[in-house]
């Protein structure tokens, strides 16, 4: 077996993961392959296709040395004996399981390409988030080859966008699942050696394939559930006079609960949480576990309700009509330190505001290009990179993304340029609300009455 590593898919998973693997394994050749010429051209430039703190530096340190980006998927497969698959697995929009199940057409296409182009035995590594027992489907395709042997492993990613490089360099755990026979254990050990160059062995966990696939879905579902839970409490806090920030602080000091993912806001977004929870719902229903399915589906229902509630409170605060009013969204990415707008709460809020016949102004440090694509269907949207210009002559500002740069703005200047009365809805609870009220803003926040 050679030491070369390939990854099919140059997106949010493949690009950063392979860059770090290449940096930490300078004696291995690492090839990232994707059929999109534009995406590969971006990876080979100084303007990478995704924004992630620290990514540019890692790529620059090894690109052209032992890290390569190419559109020649077939050549990458032939040259490497360990092949990661990090293609997109979106939620199906058609056929059986539409709206819940994962669309595995790109995954199967990758498997068939590996089958066609393989020139020897290969270790195939699931990197995309996939339904439990998807490895069976991959193996079923690959095992039709009469000459070569393929071992399918599961190595799910546990990266948070905005901190992906740090998560890769300092992981809580690396999970590798594989067949428990001699061949499978040898393949697991080969992949363990890749990560062991920088991750301590006690943080590299090995399981069977199904446990690995299930662990990824379970982790994302549990994190999404915490967000929906704290947001459910935030609604009750607004009705009772409690402060969700204080409540969350009390909860977080209980070591059994912990402080993470207890920040109330507009709900979760990104490519994984909603997709994975809905996938879990589909799996539960397919096995007849209807009570389990209903439980997890409620996590998504609560998330959607939180975004609807933000708009309802905005309408009420602006005298029950938004028709003809200008609304500025500060932030469109689903979280800070990324330009990713997939499943962003800001999109739902923007659509609901547009239904109220509001005019929209959107600003974001990194996500305006994606925002323009996401909102192309709306007739009255302006995209403005400068937050001061974005706030000029607007009736309200909704802070939708927790960018640090919004905390240091001159809010007195912004207030002076807004229409009066000026409303600010801090959906992320990142600003000094007492100071905003002193300036003259009417202030709304999630989970508290100000």
C-alpha positions as CSV (number, residue, x, y, z in Angstrom):
1,X,0.0,0.0,0.0
2,X,1.3,3.5,-0.8
3,X,1.0,6.4,1.6
4,X,-0.8,8.8,-0.7
5,X,-4.2,10.2,0.3
6,X,-7.0,11.5,-1.9
7,X,-10.3,13.2,-1.1
8,X,-13.2,13.4,-3.5
9,X,-14.9,16.7,-2.8
10,X,-13.3,20.1,-2.2
11,X,-15.9,21.7,0.0
12,X,-16.1,22.6,3.7
13,X,-15.1,19.1,4.7
14,X,-12.5,18.1,2.2
15,X,-10.5,21.3,1.8
16,X,-9.7,22.1,5.5
17,X,-9.4,18.4,6.5
18,X,-6.9,17.5,3.8
19,X,-4.9,20.7,4.3
20,X,-4.3,19.9,7.9
21,X,-3.6,16.2,7.2
22,X,-1.0,17.4,4.5
23,X,0.6,19.8,6.9
24,X,0.9,17.2,9.7
25,X,2.0,14.4,7.3
26,X,4.7,16.1,5.1
27,X,5.9,12.6,3.9
28,X,2.5,11.9,2.4
29,X,1.1,13.2,-0.9
30,X,-2.4,14.6,-0.4
31,X,-4.7,15.2,-3.4
32,X,-8.1,17.0,-3.2
33,X,-10.2,16.3,-6.3
34,X,-13.4,17.9,-7.4
35,X,-15.3,18.1,-10.7
36,X,-15.8,21.9,-10.3
37,X,-13.1,23.7,-12.2
38,X,-14.0,27.0,-10.5
39,X,-13.7,25.6,-7.1
40,X,-10.3,24.0,-7.8
41,X,-9.1,27.2,-9.3
42,X,-10.1,29.0,-6.1
43,X,-8.2,26.5,-4.0
44,X,-5.1,27.1,-6.1
45,X,-5.4,30.8,-5.7
46,X,-5.1,33.3,-2.8
47,X,-8.8,33.7,-2.8
48,X,-10.0,30.4,-1.3
49,X,-13.6,29.3,-2.0
50,X,-14.5,29.2,1.7
51,X,-13.6,31.5,4.6
52,X,-12.2,29.9,7.7
53,X,-9.8,31.5,10.2
54,X,-6.4,30.1,9.8
55,X,-7.2,28.1,6.6
56,X,-5.3,30.3,4.3
57,X,-2.1,29.9,6.3
58,X,-2.4,26.1,6.5
59,X,-3.0,25.8,2.7
60,X,-0.2,28.1,1.9
61,X,2.2,26.1,4.0
62,X,1.9,22.9,2.0
63,X,0.1,23.6,-1.3
64,X,2.4,22.7,-4.2
65,X,4.6,20.7,-1.9
66,X,2.6,17.7,-0.7
67,X,-1.0,19.2,-1.1
68,X,-2.5,19.4,-4.5
69,X,-6.0,20.4,-5.9
70,X,-7.2,19.0,-9.2
71,X,-10.2,18.2,-11.3
72,X,-8.7,14.9,-12.4
73,X,-10.7,12.7,-10.0
74,X,-9.7,9.5,-11.9
75,X,-6.0,10.2,-11.6
76,X,-6.3,11.0,-7.9
77,X,-8.1,7.6,-7.3
78,X,-5.4,5.7,-9.2
79,X,-2.5,7.5,-7.4
80,X,-3.8,7.0,-3.8
81,X,-4.6,4.0,-1.7
82,X,-6.6,5.9,1.0
83,X,-9.5,7.7,-0.5
84,X,-11.7,10.0,1.6
85,X,-15.2,10.8,0.2
86,X,-16.5,14.3,1.3
87,X,-19.2,15.0,-1.3
88,X,-22.4,16.8,-0.5
89,X,-25.3,14.8,1.0
90,X,-28.2,17.3,1.1
91,X,-31.7,16.5,2.2
92,X,-33.8,14.9,-0.6
93,X,-36.3,17.2,-2.2
94,X,-38.0,14.4,-4.3
95,X,-39.3,10.9,-4.0
96,X,-39.4,8.6,-1.0
97,X,-38.2,10.4,2.1
98,X,-38.4,13.9,0.5
99,X,-37.8,16.6,3.2
100,X,-36.1,14.1,5.6
101,X,-33.8,11.5,4.0
102,X,-30.3,12.2,2.7
103,X,-29.9,12.5,-1.1
104,X,-27.1,10.0,-1.7
105,X,-26.8,10.4,-5.5
106,X,-23.4,12.2,-5.3
107,X,-22.2,9.6,-2.7
108,X,-23.1,6.7,-5.0
109,X,-21.6,8.5,-8.0
110,X,-18.3,8.8,-6.1
111,X,-18.4,5.1,-5.2
112,X,-19.0,4.1,-8.8
113,X,-16.1,6.4,-9.9
114,X,-13.8,4.7,-7.4
115,X,-15.0,1.3,-8.7
116,X,-14.3,2.3,-12.3
117,X,-10.9,3.9,-11.8
118,X,-9.3,1.8,-9.1
119,X,-6.0,0.2,-10.1
120,X,-5.5,-1.8,-6.8
121,X,-6.9,-2.4,-3.3
122,X,-8.2,0.8,-1.7
123,X,-9.3,2.0,1.7
124,X,-12.4,4.2,1.2
125,X,-13.2,6.6,4.0
126,X,-16.7,8.1,4.6
127,X,-16.1,11.7,5.6
128,X,-19.5,13.1,4.6
129,X,-22.3,12.9,7.3
130,X,-24.4,9.9,6.3
131,X,-27.3,7.8,7.5
132,X,-26.5,4.7,9.6
133,X,-25.6,1.7,7.4
134,X,-24.6,3.8,4.4
135,X,-21.3,2.0,4.4
136,X,-23.3,-1.1,3.4
137,X,-24.4,0.6,0.3
138,X,-20.9,1.8,-0.5
139,X,-19.5,-1.7,0.1
140,X,-22.2,-3.3,-2.1
141,X,-21.2,-1.1,-5.0
142,X,-17.4,-1.6,-4.5
143,X,-17.6,-5.3,-3.9
144,X,-18.8,-6.0,-7.4
145,X,-15.2,-5.5,-8.5
146,X,-13.7,-8.9,-9.4
147,X,-10.1,-8.1,-8.9
148,X,-9.5,-5.5,-6.1
149,X,-10.5,-5.3,-2.5
150,X,-12.1,-2.3,-0.9
151,X,-12.4,-1.6,2.8
152,X,-15.0,1.0,3.8
153,X,-14.3,3.0,7.0
154,X,-16.4,5.7,8.7
155,X,-14.5,8.8,9.9
156,X,-17.1,11.5,10.5
157,X,-16.0,15.1,10.9
158,X,-16.8,17.0,14.1
159,X,-15.9,20.4,12.9
160,X,-17.6,23.7,13.8
161,X,-17.5,26.3,11.0
162,X,-15.6,29.3,12.2
163,X,-13.2,27.2,14.3
164,X,-12.6,24.3,11.9
165,X,-8.8,24.6,11.8
166,X,-8.5,24.7,15.6
167,X,-11.0,21.8,15.8
168,X,-8.8,19.8,13.4
169,X,-5.5,20.7,15.1
170,X,-6.9,20.1,18.6
171,X,-9.8,17.7,18.3
172,X,-11.9,16.4,21.2
173,X,-11.8,13.1,19.5
174,X,-11.1,11.4,16.2
175,X,-13.6,8.6,15.4
176,X,-12.8,5.8,13.1
177,X,-15.2,2.9,12.5
178,X,-14.6,-0.1,10.4
179,X,-15.2,-3.8,9.9
180,X,-14.1,-5.9,12.9
181,X,-12.4,-8.6,10.8
182,X,-8.6,-8.8,10.2
183,X,-8.8,-6.7,7.0
184,X,-11.0,-4.1,8.6
185,X,-8.7,-3.7,11.6
186,X,-5.7,-3.3,9.4
187,X,-7.5,-0.5,7.5
188,X,-8.4,1.1,10.7
189,X,-4.8,1.0,11.9
190,X,-3.7,2.6,8.6
191,X,-6.0,5.5,9.1
192,X,-5.1,5.8,12.8
193,X,-1.4,6.3,11.7
194,X,-2.5,9.3,9.6
195,X,-4.0,11.1,12.6
196,X,-1.5,9.9,15.1
197,X,1.1,12.3,13.7
198,X,-0.5,15.1,15.7
199,X,-3.4,13.6,17.8
200,X,-2.7,11.7,20.9
201,X,-3.8,8.0,20.7
202,X,-6.2,8.3,23.7
203,X,-8.2,10.8,21.6
204,X,-8.5,8.4,18.6
205,X,-11.5,6.2,19.1
206,X,-12.2,3.1,17.1
207,X,-15.6,1.4,16.7
208,X,-17.5,-0.7,14.3
209,X,-18.8,1.1,11.2
210,X,-22.4,1.5,12.4
211,X,-21.5,3.0,15.8
212,X,-19.3,5.6,14.0
213,X,-22.1,6.6,11.6
214,X,-24.6,6.7,14.5
215,X,-22.3,8.8,16.7
216,X,-22.1,11.6,14.2
217,X,-25.9,11.8,13.8
218,X,-26.3,11.6,17.6
219,X,-23.8,14.3,18.3
220,X,-25.4,16.8,16.0
221,X,-28.9,15.9,17.2
222,X,-27.9,16.4,20.8
223,X,-26.3,19.8,20.1
224,X,-29.3,20.9,18.0
225,X,-31.6,19.8,20.8
226,X,-29.8,22.0,23.3
227,X,-30.2,25.0,21.1
228,X,-34.0,24.4,20.7
229,X,-34.3,23.7,24.4
230,X,-32.7,27.0,25.4
231,X,-34.8,28.9,22.8
232,X,-38.0,27.3,24.1
233,X,-37.0,28.6,27.6
234,X,-36.3,32.0,26.0
235,X,-39.9,32.4,24.8
236,X,-41.1,31.6,28.3
237,X,-38.7,34.1,29.8
238,X,-40.1,36.9,27.7
239,X,-43.6,36.1,29.0
240,X,-42.6,35.8,32.7
241,X,-40.0,38.5,33.1
242,X,-37.1,36.1,33.5
243,X,-33.8,36.8,31.8
244,X,-32.6,33.9,29.6
245,X,-29.0,35.0,30.0
246,X,-29.2,34.6,33.7
247,X,-31.1,31.4,33.5
248,X,-28.5,29.9,31.0
249,X,-25.7,31.0,33.4
250,X,-27.3,29.1,36.2
251,X,-27.8,26.0,34.1
252,X,-24.3,26.1,32.7
253,X,-22.8,26.1,36.2
254,X,-24.3,22.6,36.8
255,X,-21.5,20.3,35.7
256,X,-24.1,17.7,34.6
257,X,-25.4,20.2,32.0
258,X,-22.4,22.3,31.1
259,X,-22.2,25.8,29.6
260,X,-22.0,25.0,25.9
261,X,-24.8,25.5,23.4
262,X,-26.9,27.3,26.0
263,X,-27.0,30.7,24.2
264,X,-30.4,31.7,23.1
265,X,-30.7,33.2,19.6
266,X,-32.4,32.8,16.3
267,X,-31.8,29.1,16.1
268,X,-29.3,26.8,14.5
269,X,-28.2,26.9,10.9
270,X,-25.5,25.5,8.7
271,X,-25.3,22.4,6.6
272,X,-25.5,19.7,9.3
273,X,-27.9,20.2,12.2
274,X,-31.2,20.4,10.4
275,X,-30.2,17.9,7.8
276,X,-29.0,15.4,10.3
277,X,-31.9,15.7,12.7
278,X,-34.4,15.2,9.8
279,X,-32.3,12.2,8.7
280,X,-32.6,10.8,12.2
281,X,-36.4,11.4,12.1
282,X,-36.5,9.5,8.8
283,X,-34.4,6.6,10.2
284,X,-36.6,6.3,13.3
285,X,-39.8,6.2,11.2
286,X,-38.3,3.7,8.8
287,X,-37.7,1.3,11.8
288,X,-41.2,2.0,13.2
289,X,-39.9,4.1,16.1
290,X,-42.5,6.8,15.8
291,X,-42.3,8.2,19.3
292,X,-38.5,8.7,18.8
293,X,-39.2,10.3,15.4
294,X,-41.7,12.7,16.8
295,X,-39.3,13.7,19.6
296,X,-36.5,14.6,17.3
297,X,-38.7,16.3,14.7
298,X,-39.9,18.7,17.5
299,X,-36.3,20.0,17.7
300,X,-36.6,21.3,14.1
301,X,-40.1,22.6,14.7
302,X,-38.9,24.6,17.7
303,X,-36.1,26.0,15.6
304,X,-38.4,27.2,12.9
305,X,-40.8,28.6,15.5
306,X,-38.0,30.7,17.0
307,X,-37.4,32.5,13.7
308,X,-41.1,33.1,13.2
309,X,-41.3,34.5,16.7
310,X,-38.5,37.0,16.0
311,X,-40.5,38.4,13.1
312,X,-43.7,38.5,15.1
313,X,-42.0,40.5,17.8
314,X,-40.5,42.9,15.2
315,X,-43.9,43.5,13.6
316,X,-45.5,44.1,17.0
317,X,-42.8,46.6,18.0
318,X,-43.2,48.6,14.8
319,X,-46.9,49.2,15.3
320,X,-48.1,46.0,13.6
321,X,-47.1,46.8,10.1
322,X,-43.8,46.6,8.2
323,X,-45.2,47.6,4.8
324,X,-42.9,50.1,3.2
325,X,-40.5,50.1,6.1
326,X,-36.8,49.5,5.7
327,X,-35.2,46.7,7.7
328,X,-31.5,46.1,8.0
329,X,-30.1,42.6,8.7
330,X,-26.7,42.8,10.3
331,X,-25.2,39.5,9.4
332,X,-26.4,36.8,7.1
333,X,-24.0,34.0,7.7
334,X,-25.5,31.3,10.0
335,X,-22.7,32.1,12.5
336,X,-19.7,34.3,12.9
337,X,-16.3,33.7,11.2
338,X,-17.8,32.0,8.2
339,X,-19.3,33.0,4.9
340,X,-21.6,30.0,4.9
341,X,-25.3,30.8,4.6
342,X,-26.7,27.3,4.3
343,X,-29.9,27.0,6.4
344,X,-29.0,30.4,8.0
345,X,-31.8,31.7,10.3
346,X,-31.3,35.1,8.5
347,X,-32.8,33.6,5.3
348,X,-36.0,32.6,7.0
349,X,-36.3,35.9,8.8
350,X,-35.6,37.8,5.5
351,X,-38.3,35.9,3.7
352,X,-40.8,36.5,6.5
353,X,-40.0,40.2,6.6
354,X,-40.5,40.3,2.8
355,X,-43.9,38.7,3.2
356,X,-44.8,41.7,5.4
357,X,-43.8,43.9,2.4
358,X,-40.7,45.3,4.1
359,X,-37.7,46.6,2.1
360,X,-34.5,44.8,3.1
361,X,-30.9,45.9,3.5
362,X,-28.3,43.2,4.2
363,X,-24.8,43.6,5.5
364,X,-22.2,40.9,6.4
365,X,-18.4,40.9,6.5
366,X,-18.0,37.6,4.6
367,X,-21.4,36.4,3.3
368,X,-22.8,39.0,1.0
369,X,-22.0,37.1,-2.2
370,X,-23.9,34.0,-0.9
371,X,-26.7,36.3,0.5
372,X,-27.2,37.8,-2.9
373,X,-27.7,34.3,-4.4
374,X,-30.0,33.2,-1.5
375,X,-32.2,36.3,-1.8
376,X,-32.3,36.7,-5.6
377,X,-36.0,35.8,-5.5
378,X,-36.9,38.9,-3.5
379,X,-37.6,42.2,-5.4
380,X,-36.6,44.7,-2.7
381,X,-33.2,43.9,-1.3
382,X,-30.0,46.0,-1.1
383,X,-26.6,44.5,-0.3
384,X,-24.2,46.8,1.5
385,X,-20.9,45.8,3.0
386,X,-20.6,49.0,5.1
387,X,-22.8,48.6,8.2
388,X,-23.1,52.4,8.7
389,X,-24.5,52.8,5.1
390,X,-26.7,49.7,5.6
391,X,-28.3,51.4,8.6
392,X,-29.0,54.7,7.0
393,X,-32.7,55.6,6.8
394,X,-33.8,52.2,8.1
395,X,-36.6,51.7,10.6
396,X,-35.0,48.7,12.4
397,X,-31.8,46.7,12.6
398,X,-31.9,43.0,13.3
399,X,-28.5,41.6,14.5
400,X,-28.6,38.1,13.0
401,X,-25.0,37.0,13.2
402,X,-22.7,37.4,16.2
403,X,-19.8,39.1,14.4
404,X,-17.4,40.8,16.8
405,X,-17.2,43.8,14.6
406,X,-20.8,44.7,15.4
407,X,-19.9,45.1,19.1
408,X,-17.5,47.9,18.4
409,X,-19.7,50.0,16.0
410,X,-20.5,53.6,16.8
411,X,-24.1,53.0,17.7
412,X,-24.7,56.7,18.4
413,X,-23.8,57.5,14.8
414,X,-26.0,54.6,13.5
415,X,-28.9,55.8,15.6
416,X,-28.6,59.4,14.3
417,X,-28.9,58.1,10.7
418,X,-31.9,55.9,11.2
419,X,-35.5,56.7,10.9
420,X,-37.2,57.5,14.2
421,X,-38.3,55.7,16.3
422,X,-35.3,53.5,15.8
423,X,-35.6,49.8,16.7
424,X,-32.8,47.4,17.2
425,X,-33.5,43.6,17.7
426,X,-30.4,42.0,19.1
427,X,-31.3,38.4,18.3
428,X,-27.8,37.2,19.3
429,X,-27.7,39.1,22.7
430,X,-24.2,40.4,22.0
431,X,-24.7,44.2,22.5
432,X,-24.8,46.4,25.5
433,X,-28.6,46.9,25.8
434,X,-28.5,49.5,28.6
435,X,-26.2,51.7,26.4
436,X,-28.4,51.2,23.4
437,X,-31.5,52.3,25.4
438,X,-29.6,55.3,26.7
439,X,-28.8,56.3,23.1
440,X,-32.5,56.2,22.3
441,X,-33.0,52.9,20.7
442,X,-36.1,50.8,21.3
443,X,-34.4,47.5,22.1
444,X,-35.6,43.9,21.7
445,X,-33.6,40.9,22.6
446,X,-34.2,37.1,22.7
447,X,-35.3,35.8,26.0
448,X,-35.6,39.0,27.9
449,X,-37.8,42.2,28.1
450,X,-35.7,45.4,27.9
